[in-house]
Every structure is written in C-alpha cells, then in structure tokens.
Amino acid sequence: MMKNEKTKITENRNIFLFKRDFKNEVRQDEAGGKELIIRGYAIVFNDKTKIYDPYYGEYVEEILPTALVETDLSEVYLFFNHNSENVLGKAGINLKLETDEKGLFFEVNLPNTQLARDVYNLVETKIIDGMSFGFCSGDYVDPVSNTRVIEHIDVLSEISIVTFPAYKDTAVIVKSEREKTSKENEQKQQREKTLESIKKADSELEDRIKSFEKL
C-alpha cells in the first residue's frame, strides 16, 4: 500500500519544551510521605513544526484541535523514552489527561519507584525537558504543499518524557514547590499589608470618632 493512501501508521512525535522549563511539585500524602507531581502538555494544537521522515523528507506538520475529539484516552500510558519497560503512569490510575484549547494536558503522580525518582530528579534539575507521544493517524502528507495536517488521531498509545526531543515550539505548564512557596509567601505578605492598612484605617477612624465626641 502506497504511503500517500490513508494508512494508519504508528509514529512517535517528540516535543522540545524549551519555551517553558519542566518544573515539578512535591505534595505530602495522608501518611506524611512525599508525592512527586509533574504536569504539562504532551500535545499542542495549531503548532506548525518541521518533521523529518525517511520517505517524505522534511515537511511541516500541524495538529488540529479536532485531533483528540473522538480519541480514546482511557488506555494511555506514560513512559520514559518510549520504552514500555519504563512505565511511569497509566490513565485512570495515576495519570490524568484532558484536552483544552491549547492541547493535551497531563498530570502524573509518579509511583514510588527508583526510575520515577530518577526521572523526577532529571526534570527538577532541568537535564530533561522533552515530551513525546506515540500515535496512529490516517492523515497523510500532502506532497504538493509538503505539509501534513492531522485532523484526527485514531490511537494515542502513550506519552513519554524523553531525553532527545524533536519538536521545538511547544511548552509545558507545571508547578514547582519553590514557585508555589514563593507565591504563597507573596500572598501572605500582601494579606499582612492589607491587614495592617485595615488596622491603621480603623485606628484613624476611632481617633476621629473620639475627637468628634469631645466637641
């Protein structure tokens, strides 16, 4: 079967997350232990990206917001470097997936394994900052315009945290404990300033009332 026919071919797409770094969040569970959380976008819509294919060569690819409308996300895994032996999560268990206007957002509560801790540390130190996904789609490359518009992903088998990404124009949105703490401190300081202002205003008002009563 020729490749310009609508065949379903399993492919991997790597995303280089250089616009926003991977960050992370440490939570405390009910037993007092630590939960390691990573959030981000595994797929970004309307992002034109150059792809190299052995058959077509280099072409421009774009994933439309319709791509995941009818895609089953209940059996998606999170791997490290597309290796099924390096499992970090599964949808419905410790991996949450949802689509929005930007793309496919994920949140994973990493398992208590050495691999997960190692990957978390690599992400935290910004040594690794790439995401990827494995999929099947019948949308093919237009040889005239040398472009590929993916309107529908038939199967999304996995998303991966990867060492060597390929996409260069996407971003993740995740939350770091340090950023969280900094924001909380800033909010606390703002609340304290507001409280001081209220107390000062109350004190001034009380002084005015007393002065008025003396008249």
Backbone bond lengths (Angstrom), bond angles and torsions (degrees), N, CA, C in turn:
res aa  C-N    CA-C-N  psi(-1)  N-CA   C-N-CA  omega(-1)  CA-C   N-CA-C  phi
1 M - - - 1.465 - - 1.524 109.36 -
2 M 1.328 115.66 130.11 1.462 119.60 -179.27 1.517 110.69 -68.12
3 K 1.324 115.77 150.86 1.457 120.18 -176.57 1.524 113.01 -75.01
4 N 1.326 117.54 -14.51 1.465 118.42 177.71 1.523 111.47 -85.27
5 E 1.349 116.70 0.92 1.453 120.07 170.34 1.528 107.85 -86.85
6 K 1.349 116.70 161.92 1.454 119.83 -176.12 1.524 110.28 -79.85
7 T 1.309 116.89 82.03 1.453 122.74 176.72 1.513 109.35 -100.39
8 K 1.322 116.23 154.89 1.451 121.40 177.78 1.524 108.92 -98.25
9 I 1.306 115.47 108.21 1.455 121.25 -176.22 1.523 108.72 -115.53
10 T 1.319 116.33 130.40 1.460 119.14 177.61 1.516 109.53 -72.75
11 E 1.327 116.11 127.60 1.459 121.63 -177.37 1.508 110.19 -134.56
12 N 1.315 115.63 158.86 1.454 122.16 172.41 1.514 108.61 -116.31
13 R 1.322 116.05 139.94 1.455 121.10 176.73 1.512 108.68 -126.74
14 N 1.299 116.11 119.31 1.457 120.48 179.14 1.513 110.69 -94.30
15 I 1.318 116.44 145.81 1.455 122.68 -178.64 1.521 108.90 -123.85
16 F 1.314 116.40 123.44 1.458 120.30 177.30 1.521 108.90 -92.69
17 L 1.311 116.09 115.28 1.459 121.23 -171.56 1.519 110.13 -95.26
18 F 1.333 116.41 68.90 1.454 118.46 -173.52 1.518 113.49 -95.27
19 K 1.318 118.43 -16.71 1.468 119.59 -178.77 1.522 111.21 -73.61
20 R 1.335 115.83 -35.86 1.453 120.80 175.20 1.517 107.13 -133.24
21 D 1.304 116.64 132.14 1.454 120.14 -177.66 1.522 111.26 -71.94
22 F 1.337 115.06 155.42 1.445 119.80 166.03 1.520 107.77 -62.28
23 K 1.310 115.62 138.30 1.454 120.47 172.71 1.522 106.82 -132.96
24 N 1.298 117.80 -176.33 1.440 119.15 -173.12 1.515 111.37 -156.67
25 E 1.323 114.76 165.94 1.460 119.58 -178.23 1.514 108.77 -137.20
26 V 1.324 116.72 135.36 1.458 122.39 174.53 1.525 108.19 -106.10
27 R 1.320 116.25 121.22 1.459 120.86 175.84 1.527 109.20 -109.22
28 Q 1.310 115.47 164.63 1.450 120.92 174.42 1.514 108.28 -110.23
29 D 1.345 115.88 126.98 1.453 118.53 -179.26 1.525 110.83 -83.80
30 E 1.317 116.45 -178.04 1.461 121.10 -175.85 1.517 112.36 -64.22
31 A 1.323 117.35 -27.64 1.466 121.04 -179.02 1.521 111.87 -87.87
32 G 1.321 116.68 0.91 1.458 119.65 179.74 1.512 113.97 90.92
33 G 1.340 116.95 1.08 1.463 119.87 178.47 1.516 111.60 -82.99
34 K 1.320 116.06 177.37 1.459 121.26 -178.05 1.520 110.82 -100.02
35 E 1.333 115.60 137.88 1.457 121.92 172.62 1.524 107.93 -111.06
36 L 1.323 116.22 129.20 1.457 121.60 -178.62 1.521 108.97 -100.14
37 I 1.331 116.45 117.33 1.457 122.31 -173.44 1.526 110.20 -115.08
38 I 1.319 116.05 135.48 1.464 121.95 171.27 1.523 107.75 -128.64
39 R 1.333 116.46 134.03 1.462 121.33 178.11 1.517 109.03 -126.09
40 G 1.310 116.80 155.20 1.458 118.75 175.45 1.509 113.20 170.20
41 Y 1.322 115.69 -171.69 1.466 122.64 177.85 1.526 109.28 -109.04
42 A 1.321 115.65 121.92 1.456 120.81 177.18 1.523 111.55 -87.30
43 I 1.341 116.77 -28.37 1.461 122.93 177.74 1.523 107.55 -134.47
44 V 1.311 116.54 137.16 1.461 121.33 178.09 1.529 108.60 -120.91
45 F 1.332 116.45 129.04 1.459 121.39 -178.78 1.531 111.38 -79.88
46 N 1.328 114.08 157.72 1.478 122.51 173.31 1.524 112.90 54.27
47 D 1.316 115.82 34.95 1.469 121.08 -179.04 1.531 108.04 -114.97
48 K 1.310 117.46 101.29 1.458 121.83 -178.09 1.521 109.89 -73.13
49 T 1.327 114.42 123.98 1.458 120.49 -172.99 1.526 110.24 -136.62
50 K 1.310 115.90 140.71 1.459 120.58 177.08 1.531 110.23 -79.22
51 I 1.321 115.04 129.62 1.459 122.02 -179.91 1.526 108.46 -121.63
52 Y 1.341 116.20 140.75 1.464 118.69 174.84 1.514 108.64 -107.36
53 D 1.315 115.76 127.11 1.456 122.42 179.12 1.528 108.46 -124.09
54 P 1.331 118.27 137.01 1.476 120.53 -179.11 1.522 113.62 -58.87
55 Y 1.352 116.27 -29.02 1.459 120.29 -177.72 1.526 111.48 -87.00
56 Y 1.352 116.15 -51.05 1.468 120.81 -176.25 1.521 113.26 -88.13
57 G 1.300 116.96 -17.42 1.461 119.45 -172.41 1.517 109.31 81.30
58 E 1.319 117.01 -142.93 1.470 120.81 -178.84 1.525 110.47 -91.49
59 Y 1.328 115.90 133.62 1.463 120.78 176.54 1.528 108.65 -147.36
60 V 1.326 115.54 169.37 1.461 121.52 -179.25 1.531 108.85 -100.97
61 E 1.318 115.60 129.58 1.455 120.93 -178.17 1.525 110.40 -119.41
62 E 1.337 115.27 144.95 1.462 121.35 178.50 1.524 109.14 -142.07
63 I 1.332 116.09 133.67 1.454 121.34 178.72 1.531 108.62 -103.30
64 L 1.325 116.19 122.30 1.460 120.94 -176.92 1.534 111.64 -83.77
65 P 1.333 117.67 158.13 1.468 121.03 178.40 1.524 113.75 -61.11
66 T 1.339 117.19 -17.62 1.466 120.93 178.52 1.523 112.26 -78.83
67 A 1.314 117.91 -9.57 1.458 121.88 -168.89 1.529 113.96 -60.36
68 L 1.336 117.20 -31.97 1.464 119.89 -175.15 1.529 113.29 -111.46
69 V 1.333 116.49 9.74 1.474 119.99 -175.98 1.526 111.66 -58.52
70 E 1.311 118.24 -43.03 1.463 121.68 -177.36 1.526 112.40 -111.00
71 T 1.321 117.45 14.70 1.466 121.19 -177.54 1.521 110.79 -85.07
72 D 1.330 115.65 133.12 1.461 121.19 177.85 1.536 108.98 -75.76
73 L 1.323 116.47 117.76 1.463 121.32 -179.30 1.527 112.29 -104.87
74 S 1.318 117.23 10.20 1.466 120.70 -174.00 1.521 113.69 -80.52
75 E 1.326 117.66 -14.71 1.465 120.34 -177.12 1.528 112.20 -119.62
76 V 1.310 116.68 24.18 1.465 120.98 -178.09 1.528 110.08 -82.62
77 Y 1.327 115.98 135.78 1.465 122.26 177.27 1.525 109.82 -106.49
78 L 1.318 115.74 157.99 1.462 122.30 169.39 1.517 107.44 -111.00
79 F 1.343 115.61 120.02 1.459 122.24 179.57 1.521 110.72 -112.86
80 F 1.308 114.75 170.77 1.453 121.60 167.73 1.525 107.35 -108.67
81 N 1.335 116.37 120.02 1.470 123.26 179.52 1.531 113.10 57.17
82 H 1.329 117.42 39.35 1.473 122.95 175.32 1.529 113.43 60.64
83 N 1.298 117.22 16.33 1.468 120.71 -177.98 1.525 109.20 -96.39
84 S 1.332 116.76 116.99 1.459 120.75 -177.24 1.522 112.69 -67.05
85 E 1.327 116.83 -13.92 1.463 119.78 175.38 1.530 111.35 -82.50
86 N 1.337 116.11 -14.92 1.464 121.25 179.41 1.527 109.80 -104.99
87 V 1.316 116.61 68.00 1.461 121.63 -175.90 1.530 109.96 -84.23
88 L 1.324 115.23 131.09 1.458 121.36 178.48 1.524 112.89 -114.09
89 G 1.332 116.25 -20.31 1.454 118.11 -178.71 1.508 112.86 -170.86
90 K 1.330 115.29 165.11 1.465 122.01 175.12 1.519 108.67 -143.31
91 A 1.321 114.60 139.28 1.464 120.97 -179.79 1.526 110.73 -56.56
92 G 1.336 115.64 137.18 1.450 120.19 178.44 1.515 113.95 85.70
93 I 1.328 117.16 -8.07 1.467 120.79 179.53 1.525 109.84 -114.57
94 N 1.321 116.28 -70.61 1.469 119.82 176.77 1.522 111.83 -127.71
95 L 1.340 115.97 7.24 1.464 121.61 -179.05 1.518 109.65 -122.34
96 K 1.325 116.43 122.94 1.459 122.45 177.02 1.518 109.04 -106.00
97 L 1.321 116.82 135.81 1.453 123.10 179.31 1.521 109.46 -129.88
98 E 1.325 116.37 136.10 1.464 119.48 173.64 1.517 108.93 -154.74
99 T 1.317 115.48 147.88 1.454 120.77 179.03 1.524 109.76 -100.24
100 D 1.314 115.36 146.27 1.452 121.55 172.93 1.521 108.04 -139.32
101 E 1.330 117.05 -166.51 1.455 119.14 -176.80 1.523 112.72 -67.30
102 K 1.318 117.51 -19.11 1.467 121.30 -178.81 1.527 112.10 -87.57
103 G 1.318 116.86 -42.41 1.458 119.12 -177.39 1.511 111.95 167.26
104 L 1.331 115.66 -149.14 1.461 122.10 178.89 1.524 108.51 -97.86
105 F 1.333 114.52 113.10 1.467 121.06 -178.93 1.522 108.72 -97.03
106 F 1.333 115.72 140.35 1.458 119.38 177.85 1.521 110.79 -130.27
107 E 1.319 115.10 153.65 1.461 122.43 170.99 1.517 107.02 -138.85
108 V 1.332 116.30 127.96 1.454 120.09 179.91 1.521 109.61 -124.51
109 N 1.329 114.78 133.70 1.458 122.45 170.54 1.523 105.24 -98.02
110 L 1.324 116.32 100.76 1.457 120.74 -170.04 1.528 112.15 -62.33
111 P 1.339 117.06 142.97 1.466 120.24 178.93 1.524 110.80 -71.91
112 N 1.311 115.30 164.76 1.464 121.06 -179.10 1.529 109.62 -85.50
113 T 1.332 115.11 69.54 1.464 120.87 177.88 1.523 109.07 -125.33
114 Q 1.318 116.58 160.64 1.458 120.27 179.71 1.523 110.77 -63.69
115 L 1.343 115.66 -40.25 1.464 120.01 178.81 1.524 110.46 -59.18
116 A 1.347 116.49 -47.61 1.464 120.44 -177.97 1.523 110.71 -61.93
117 R 1.318 116.87 -42.53 1.469 120.11 178.81 1.520 111.09 -64.74
118 D 1.334 116.25 -39.36 1.473 120.16 178.79 1.527 110.68 -65.02
119 V 1.334 116.82 -45.22 1.460 120.65 -179.93 1.520 110.02 -63.73
120 Y 1.322 116.42 -42.96 1.466 120.46 178.61 1.533 110.57 -58.19
121 N 1.322 116.61 -45.29 1.473 120.41 179.57 1.521 111.62 -64.09
122 L 1.342 117.14 -37.07 1.461 120.64 178.21 1.527 111.10 -66.81
123 V 1.321 115.84 -37.50 1.460 120.46 176.96 1.531 110.22 -69.69
124 E 1.327 116.04 -43.90 1.460 121.00 -177.62 1.524 111.68 -61.58
125 T 1.324 116.65 -38.03 1.464 120.96 -179.87 1.526 112.66 -87.10
126 K 1.339 116.54 3.25 1.464 123.74 176.34 1.529 113.13 66.03
127 I 1.324 116.27 22.08 1.469 119.95 174.12 1.524 109.85 -73.44
128 I 1.318 115.91 -37.60 1.471 122.06 175.94 1.519 108.46 -113.33
129 D 1.329 116.54 131.48 1.460 119.88 179.19 1.521 111.46 -144.55
130 G 1.320 116.86 32.33 1.459 119.50 -177.62 1.516 113.68 -119.53
131 M 1.342 115.78 149.01 1.454 123.01 174.16 1.518 108.74 -124.15
132 S 1.317 115.07 157.48 1.452 120.55 -179.10 1.525 109.30 -151.58
133 F 1.330 116.58 168.02 1.454 119.92 176.49 1.523 110.14 -150.64
134 G 1.314 115.64 146.27 1.451 122.03 177.40 1.513 109.69 -106.98
135 F 1.343 118.20 130.52 1.464 120.26 -172.43 1.522 112.13 -151.54
136 C 1.326 114.17 166.80 1.461 122.31 171.68 1.525 108.38 -124.94
137 S 1.332 116.48 137.00 1.459 121.04 178.19 1.522 109.72 -149.34
138 G 1.325 114.35 144.18 1.461 119.39 176.58 1.513 113.22 -88.27
139 D 1.315 118.16 -1.19 1.467 121.23 179.05 1.526 109.45 -79.25
140 Y 1.317 115.92 128.00 1.456 120.27 -172.01 1.527 111.98 -113.85
141 V 1.313 114.87 175.04 1.463 121.71 -179.83 1.524 110.08 -79.17
142 D 1.323 116.78 132.36 1.454 122.23 173.51 1.532 107.37 -82.72
143 P 1.345 117.34 111.08 1.463 119.45 -175.99 1.529 113.56 -67.90
144 V 1.326 117.26 -19.59 1.469 120.16 -179.60 1.523 110.52 -75.72
145 S 1.331 115.97 -51.02 1.473 119.95 -179.09 1.525 112.14 -90.31
146 N 1.343 115.68 -9.20 1.466 121.14 -178.41 1.529 111.21 56.75
147 T 1.332 114.47 43.30 1.459 121.00 179.22 1.528 109.04 -132.13
148 R 1.298 114.91 159.38 1.457 120.73 174.55 1.526 108.44 -135.10
149 V 1.306 116.85 121.28 1.456 122.61 177.20 1.525 107.75 -109.21
150 I 1.328 116.58 115.11 1.459 121.05 -179.02 1.525 108.78 -91.29
151 E 1.325 114.67 106.30 1.465 120.61 -179.47 1.517 112.01 -89.29
152 H 1.327 116.55 -26.09 1.463 119.68 -178.91 1.521 110.45 -148.93
153 I 1.330 115.87 131.46 1.461 122.78 172.40 1.518 106.98 -98.30
154 D 1.325 115.77 114.00 1.464 120.12 -176.62 1.524 111.76 -69.99
155 V 1.321 115.56 -44.01 1.466 120.91 -179.87 1.519 109.12 -136.54
156 L 1.321 116.60 127.67 1.461 121.93 169.91 1.515 105.77 -111.53
157 S 1.314 115.81 105.19 1.463 120.00 -173.74 1.518 113.12 -86.80
158 E 1.332 116.19 -36.27 1.459 118.87 -177.30 1.517 111.76 -160.96
159 I 1.333 114.37 156.73 1.455 121.76 166.57 1.521 106.22 -118.52
160 S 1.314 116.76 152.73 1.458 119.78 -174.76 1.521 112.18 -138.10
161 I 1.321 115.45 145.32 1.459 121.83 164.23 1.520 105.57 -88.52
162 V 1.332 116.90 125.17 1.463 119.39 -169.88 1.520 113.06 -127.26
163 T 1.322 114.24 157.13 1.465 121.48 179.28 1.516 111.08 -84.94
164 F 1.335 117.20 -42.31 1.466 121.84 -176.15 1.522 110.43 -117.42
165 P 1.328 117.27 88.49 1.463 120.70 179.91 1.524 112.42 -82.68
166 A 1.335 114.92 167.94 1.465 120.19 -179.17 1.516 112.51 -119.84
167 Y 1.320 117.76 -43.94 1.463 119.90 178.50 1.524 109.81 -61.61
168 K 1.328 116.82 144.21 1.461 120.17 -174.43 1.520 114.71 -124.68
169 D 1.306 118.91 6.42 1.466 119.49 -174.49 1.524 113.90 -134.10
170 T 1.322 117.39 37.82 1.453 119.63 177.52 1.517 109.93 -124.38
171 A 1.321 115.33 176.29 1.464 118.74 -175.51 1.513 110.29 -148.16
172 V 1.323 115.32 155.45 1.456 120.56 173.35 1.510 109.63 -111.85
173 I 1.311 115.22 154.04 1.451 120.76 173.80 1.521 106.41 -125.37
174 V 1.295 115.80 105.83 1.455 121.34 178.08 1.506 108.46 -134.00
175 K 1.300 116.89 176.60 1.459 119.91 -170.42 1.524 109.63 -127.09
176 S 1.322 117.04 130.47 1.457 121.31 178.11 1.507 110.10 -99.85
177 E 1.318 115.91 151.49 1.458 120.23 179.23 1.517 110.31 -64.60
178 R 1.337 116.08 -37.91 1.456 118.65 179.90 1.521 111.38 -65.21
179 E 1.332 116.48 -40.69 1.463 119.82 177.46 1.526 110.26 -65.46
180 K 1.329 114.82 -40.03 1.460 119.60 179.65 1.527 110.40 -62.24
181 T 1.353 115.16 -46.85 1.464 120.08 179.81 1.510 111.24 -62.53
182 S 1.352 115.45 -42.31 1.460 119.75 -179.87 1.516 110.99 -62.32
183 K 1.329 116.09 -42.40 1.456 120.59 -179.73 1.518 110.64 -66.45
184 E 1.342 115.79 -40.80 1.456 119.76 179.40 1.528 111.06 -63.98
185 N 1.347 116.23 -40.92 1.462 120.40 177.83 1.522 111.21 -63.41
186 E 1.349 114.77 -41.08 1.458 119.57 178.92 1.522 110.95 -63.18
187 Q 1.340 115.35 -42.50 1.464 119.99 178.86 1.533 110.81 -66.27
188 K 1.342 116.37 -37.74 1.448 120.56 178.78 1.530 111.08 -64.17
189 Q 1.350 114.66 -44.24 1.463 119.10 178.31 1.522 111.29 -62.67
190 Q 1.331 115.75 -38.63 1.461 119.95 179.02 1.526 111.01 -65.47
191 R 1.356 114.92 -41.11 1.473 119.44 177.96 1.525 111.02 -63.56
192 E 1.341 115.71 -40.79 1.463 120.10 179.47 1.528 111.03 -64.32
193 K 1.342 115.81 -41.63 1.468 119.76 177.75 1.528 110.80 -62.97
194 T 1.341 114.46 -42.48 1.468 119.02 179.36 1.526 110.81 -63.02
195 L 1.356 115.46 -42.45 1.454 120.36 179.40 1.525 111.17 -63.24
196 E 1.341 115.79 -41.40 1.462 120.48 178.21 1.529 110.73 -62.89
197 S 1.325 115.89 -40.66 1.466 120.49 178.64 1.519 111.10 -63.56
198 I 1.348 115.47 -40.47 1.466 120.03 179.57 1.526 110.03 -65.79
199 K 1.347 115.51 -44.29 1.466 119.60 179.45 1.526 111.12 -62.00
200 K 1.327 114.92 -41.75 1.468 119.63 179.53 1.522 110.43 -64.25
201 A 1.331 116.38 -42.90 1.466 120.76 179.17 1.525 110.78 -64.15
202 D 1.359 116.06 -40.30 1.466 120.03 178.23 1.520 111.08 -63.92
203 S 1.340 114.87 -40.97 1.466 119.96 -179.85 1.522 110.65 -64.50
204 E 1.329 116.13 -43.57 1.466 120.35 179.14 1.521 110.36 -64.71
205 L 1.321 115.80 -39.58 1.464 119.78 179.19 1.525 110.63 -65.04
206 E 1.334 115.76 -40.88 1.462 120.44 178.78 1.527 110.78 -63.68
207 D 1.334 117.27 -41.52 1.461 121.51 177.86 1.520 110.85 -62.40
208 R 1.314 116.26 -39.98 1.462 120.58 179.41 1.520 111.15 -65.61
209 I 1.342 115.22 -39.79 1.467 119.43 179.26 1.530 110.28 -64.53
210 K 1.333 115.74 -43.17 1.456 120.08 178.61 1.531 111.52 -62.72
211 S 1.311 115.81 -41.76 1.467 120.44 178.74 1.512 110.32 -64.06
212 F 1.331 115.95 -38.59 1.466 120.49 179.75 1.525 110.84 -67.29
213 E 1.346 116.29 -36.80 1.459 120.59 -178.79 1.516 111.50 -68.37
214 K 1.333 117.40 -27.68 1.458 121.81 -179.09 1.525 112.18 -74.34
215 L 1.321 114.85 -19.47 1.464 118.54 -177.61 1.528 111.17 -71.90
